[in-house]
């Protein structure tokens, strides 16, 4: 689903840091500030702006689009013709190649980006302009600037969302906005973030929220919920003793209360399963903990822990820059199959001893090659079972899932039978992955195994993005209602529910896949 592409709906205001190209240009070569439509095979019609400059003999520029932002990294001109290479500033997108010509104030041509392609038809919008870098995200805004951001958020999300008041009333929404506005003078950055996040989450769907800014203070610890307990599952060096311990409190806040507070920045109208999945992340994010009043300092948290012997101790955990975790330590004794190859989004493997083709899909995007790999393995190995694992899948374009997996599998007579086809799901099976799970159930004989999906199948989705004018915080909101279940409760439960225990996790086992491999078809 296109809802998981990172969107910026306010293209002319969402400015990004430019990248200098590694190609020469000269006075008279094509340049300018252009705006107009792009026709994408995957995303349809999109309004974009493109600022292309020749600075000190080199091309530089920015392409600002509803699916994300890009910077020019190389360019060549031959007369009025251009060939451009652009890299994404927005994470999760593919590079873009553009071939175009500039003629009579028009910029026309074609583009290719990953498996997508399309055409551009832009018109000169203004003189070439230099783009100033965005402000330091840690810079201090005035109370008036924060109020402007709040007013923009309240006004625009209510206007742009497909139905902003489906889960809450306009009166409650406006009362929350007024209450935050009245308190802004006495709030710090984290508290203002929490206030805005709570307002956005009143709207209720899982695609509408205020994204954490880049300076969110990532604490060097991971926790996960097992039953009523939270356990430390990973740490950076220095806190090895914390591995496996049960979280009792964070600073002076009992873990149960911390969980209640974190629940206020989860979607009002989604399931508890979705809330639980997001709370795990909030409990190790310094900005969330500080903004919720759980910690005194967003850069450090004191986790009160209890070992299996019952003895309590405190781990002081500091924030660290985002990046690789090569030196982190993990509580699990081994890495189960579905967590292997973390750098590969989608891959398939034949499990010879179980005569099973297993495909782990972490995004519903770029599925052409994995789909071919899956079909080739099935053709070559003639397996007894086929497993599609969507437990870590955050979404993409559900049409890709239909085209590359569901429809081909539907036509596999030997595997599209009960007990031979399995789809693994969990709370974090989101957006297009949730949609494809419902479509697997409807269009094939797959058994769904794992845990209840957090997002409701009949809900507002198809996300767009906007940027607040002063803080430059990004806000995501939904523009379309989807219905993937026709009858019954608005939830996707597994045919076989399996909730991994702490003991199984610590041992590095995967009881969900184990159940599937042991299943005997009738």
N, C-alpha and C positions, 0 to 999 in steps of 0.2 A: 504494500500500500504506500502511496506517495506520502502518507502522513508522517512517515518516519524520516523523510529527507529533511535536512536542517533548513528551515525556511526563514527568509527575512522579507516580510511583506512590504516594508517601507524602503524600497530600494534606493531612492534618491537621498535618503538621510543616513542610511547605514553605511558609513564610510569605513574603509579598512586601510591598514598600512600597506603602502605599495611596495612592489618588488622591482628592482632595476633589472631590465632585460639584458641578455648577453648578446645583443646584436646592434650593429651600427645603424644610425639613421641620419638623414641630412635635411636641411631646410627644404620644404616643398614636398617631402614624403607625406603620405596620408596620416592625418592626426585629427583629433577633435573629441568633443563630448557628444555622445549619441544616445538616443533613447528610442524604445519602440518594442515591438513584439518579437519573441522567439517562438517558433513552432517546434515543440519537442515530441518525438514519437511516444515517449513514456509519460511526460508531464503535461502535454497539451500546450495551450497558448500561455506564455508567460511574458510579463512586461519587465524589461531589463534596462539598465543604463550602463554605458561603457565609456570610460574616459581614457583615451590613448594620447600619450604625449611623447615628443622627442626632446629629451633633456640632455644637454651636453653630449650630443651625438649618439645617445642610446635611447631605445624605446623603454617606456615604463607605462603602467596603467592598471586600472581596476575594472573588473566586470562585476556589477552588483545585480544579483538575480533573486527571484523568490525562492530558489532552491539552494542558495548559498552564495558566498563571495569568492572571487578568484583574482589572482594577480598575474600580470604578464611576466613570463620568465624568459621568453625568447620571441623574436619577431624578425621577419624579413619582408622588405618591400621591393616590388618591381613595377615601376610606374604607379598606377593607382591600385595595384593588386597587393594583398597582404596575406601572409601566412603567420599565424600566431599560436604560441604555446602558452597555456595558462595553468597554474597550479592552484588548488583550492586553499583558501584561507580557512574556510569552514571545514571542520573535521568530518570525515565519513564520505566525502565526495571524490569522484574520479577527476583526473586532469582533463582539460578541454583543448582540442585542436580546432582552430577556426581558419577557414579559407574564405576570403571576402575581397570585395573591391569597394573603393570610395569614389563616388561619382555623383555630381549634382546634389551635394549635401546629403547623400544617402549612403548607408553602410549596409551592403547586402552580401549574403553568402551562405555558407553551410558550416555546421560544427559536428564534431564527434566527441563523445564523452563516455568511456566504458562501452556498455552495450546500447547506449542511447545515441541518437543522432537527430539532426533537424536543420532548420533554416533560420536565418536572421534577416530582418527587414527594418533597419534602424534609420532614424533621421537625425541630422545634426540638431542638438538641443541648445548648445551655448558654446561660447569660446572655450578653448582648452583651459582647464583649471588644475592647479596643483592640489593634491589632497593632503591635508594636515593629518598627522598620525593621531589616533584616538588618545584621549587623556589617560594618564596613569590610573588604572582602576582603583588604586588605593587612595587617590586624592580625595580630599574632604570637600563635600558639597555643602552649600548653605542650606538652611532650613527651607528657604524659598525654592531652591532648585529641587530638593526632595519633594516638596509639595507639587511642583510642576510635573515631576515624574509620576507621582501618585495620581494626579488629575488625568494625565495622559493615559495611564494604565486603566483607570476606571472608565473613562470615556470610550477609549478605543476598543478595549476587550468586549465591552457591552455592545458596541456597534458592529464589530467584525465577527464575533462568534456567531455560529449558526443559530443558537438559542441559548443565550447566556443565563436565562432564568428558568431553566427546566428543572433545576434541583433546589434552587433558592429563590426567594422573592426579590424583586428590585428594591423593595424597602429595606430588607435585611442587608443586601449588598451595599446600598448607599449609606446605611447606618454604620457599617464596618469601615467604609472609606472615610466618613466624617470623623469617626472615633480615632482612626490612625492619624488623620490630618491634624487633629487637635493635640496629639501627643508628640508630634515630630520634633518639636524644639528640645525635648528631653531625651531623645533616643539616639543610640549609636547606630553605626552602619548595619551591624548584624540584626539589631532589633527592627530597623526599618525593612530589611529584607524579609524577616519573618512576617511582619505585618502585611507586606505586599503578597507574600506567598500564601498566607491564610486567606486573603481576599480572592486571589486567583483560584484557590482550591475550593472556595464556596461554589464556583460554577459547576464543579462536580465530576467532570470526565478526566480520564487519565492522560489526555493529550493537552490539557490546559494547565499551565503552571508558569511560575517565574523561575528561570534557570539559575542555578548557582553561578555567580561570577567567577572569573579566573582566580581571584584571591580568596577562595572559600576556605582555605586552611585545611588541607588534607592531613588528618592525623595518621601517624604511622602504625596503624593497627586495623585489623578487620574483625568484626564480630558477626555471628550468625545465630539465628534463633533455632532452638531445638525444644519443642514443647513450650513450657513456660520459662525456660532458661535462655540466656544469651551466653555464648561461649566465644572465647578468643580463638580464631582460626588461623590468623597470620599476624606476624609482627616484623618490623624492621630490627636490625641488630641493636642490642642493648636491652631488649625486653623479652628475652627468650623465656624467662621464668613465667611470663604471662600465658604462654601457649597452652591452650586447652582449659584454662581456668574459667570459672563461671563469673560473670559480671554481676556484682552486688549493687554497686552504685557508681555514679560518675560525679566527681567532686563530692558534694554533700547531698546529691539527689538520688534517692533509691531508684533502681533500674525500672521498676514498675511505673513510677511517676515520670521518669524520663521518656518512657515509651508513650505515656498518655500525652505528654507535651508534643512529642514528635508526630503523633497522630494528627495534630491540628494542621500540619502542612502536607497532608495527603488528600486525595480527591474525595469530596464529600459523598459522591454518588456511586463510587466504585466499591469493590468488595474488600472485606477485611484482609483477604489474601494479598491484594495489591498493596494495601497499606503496610502490611507486615514486611513485604519485600523492600519497600522504600525506607521504612524506619531503620532497617539494618544499616543502610548507608548514612542516614542522618545521624546515627549514634557515633559515627566516627568522623563527622565533618565539623571542624571547629566553628565555622560561621553559624551553623545551625545550633550547636550546643550553646554558644555564647549568646546568640540572638534569642534563644528560648529561656535564657536565664539559668541554664544548668551549670555552666562554667563561668569563672570570672575573667578568663582570658581565652580568646579564640585560638591562640597559637599553642596552647598547652591544656591538657586535661589529665586529671588524676582518676584513674580507674580503680575502684575498690573491687578486689577480686577474691575468690575463694578457690582453693585447690580441692582436689578430690578427697584430701584428708580433712577438709573442713576449715583449715587454717586460712585466715584472711590476711591479705597484704595489699599494698598499693603500688600500681605501676604508673609512673609519670611519663606521659606520651606527648611528643612534640609534633607539630605540623612539619611537613617536608614538601619539597617541590614535587609536582606531578612528574611521572616518568617511569622508566623500567624498574622492576622489582627484583632484579637478579639476585640481590643479597638478602631478600626477605626469607623468613623461615615459616614453615607451615605445620599445622597440627596433624594433618593427615599423613599417615605413614607411607602412602603411595598415591599416585595421581590416577583416578579412574579414567576410563577411556574417554568419557564425554568432556573432560577437562584437559585432555591432551591437545597438543598442537595449538596453543592459544593464539599464535600469530596468524593462523589460517581461519578465515571466517567459516568456510564451508568445505567439507571433505567427506569422502566415502571410503570404506574399507571392508574387505571381505574377511569374516571371522570363520576360518576354515573348520575348526572343531565344532562350531555350532551351526555350520552351513547357513550362515546369515550374512546378508549385506546390510551394513550399518552406515547411515549417513548422518553426520552431525551438521546441522545448519544453524548458524548464529545470526544470519540476517537473510531476509527475503529480498535479496539484491545480488546481481551477478550470478544468477543460478544457471546460466546456460551451460558452462563447463561442468559444474557438479552434476547437473541433470544428465549430461552425456556420459559422465563417469559412472553414475548409478546404473544407467541403462546398459552400458558395456559390461559392467560387473555381473548384472543379472543375466545377460545373454551368455557370458562366458562360463559363469560358475553354476548356473541353474540352482540357486539357493532354495532352501525350504522356507526361509523367512526374510522379510525386508523390514528394517527399522528406520524410521525417520525421527530424529531427535530434535525437538524444538524447545527444549527446556531453557536454553540460554538465549533465545532468539528475540531481539527487540523490534523486529518488523522490517518494513521496506515497502515493496509493491506486491500486493497479494496476487496480481495477475501473473507475475513471474512464477510464483509458487504453483498456480494453476497450470500454466503453460509447460513448465519444466519438470514438475513432479506429479501433481495430482492427476492430471489428464493422462500422461503416459502410464502411470501406475494403475489407473482405472482400467486400462486396456490390457493389463498383464493378467491373463486368466488364471495362471498357476499361483500367483501371489495375492491377487485381490480376492482373498477368501478369509473368513474368520479364522484366526489362529495362525495366519501366515503373514499378515500385514499389521504393523504396530506403529503408532505415533506417540512419542513421549512428550508430555506436557508438564508445565509447572506454573507457579505464580508469576514468573517473569516471562512467560510466553505472551508477547505483547503485540498489539496492533496487527500488522499483516500476518504475523505468525499465529495470533489468535484466530484471525479470519480463516487462514488456511486450515487450522485445526478443525473449525466448524465445517469447512468444505470437505475435508477428508472424511469426517463422520457422515456427511450428507451424500457424498458422491462415491464413496468406496466402502469396503467392508472392514476398514481398519478398526482395531481396538485402541482406544486412547488409554494410556497408562501413565500414572504419576500423581500429580496433585492438581487441584482445581485451579483454573486459569484466573488470574487476578482481574483482568479487564472484562467488563460485560460485553457480550457479543453484539447486542443491540444498543448502540451508544453513539455519542458524537465523537468523531474521529477526523481524519484528513486534516492534519495540522498545517498551520501557517505560522509565521514568526514576525514579530515586530521588535523594535529596539527603543527603549526609553531614552528620551532626548538628552538627559544630563548624565546619568549614571552609566548609560549604554548597556544596562542590563537587558537581557533578551527574554521576551515573553512569548510563549507558545500558546496557541488557541485553536479550537476546532471549527471547521467550516461546513461539515456535512454529517448528516445522520446516516449510519449504516445499520442494516438489520440482517444478521446472519443466522438467527434462530427464528423459525416461524411460529412454533408452538412450545408451550411449557415455560419453565423458569428461565429467566434471563441470565444464564450462567453456563459455563462449560465445565462440567465435572468429568473426571476420568471414568472409564468403564471399570478400571481397577485402580483404586487409590492406594498408593504406597508412599508413606512419609518416612524418609530416612531418619534413623535415630542418631544420636551423638556417637554412640559406640561404632555404628557402621561408617559414619563419616570419618571418625578418627582412624579407623582401620583402612581407609581408602577404598571402601567397597561402594558399589552402585546397586542397591537392592532393586531399583526399577528395572535396569537392564538385566539383572540376574533373573528376575521373575519372568521377563519376556523370553530369555534364552531357555528357561526350564519349562515353558508352557507347552503342553501337549494338545495339539489340535484334535478336536472331536472327530 
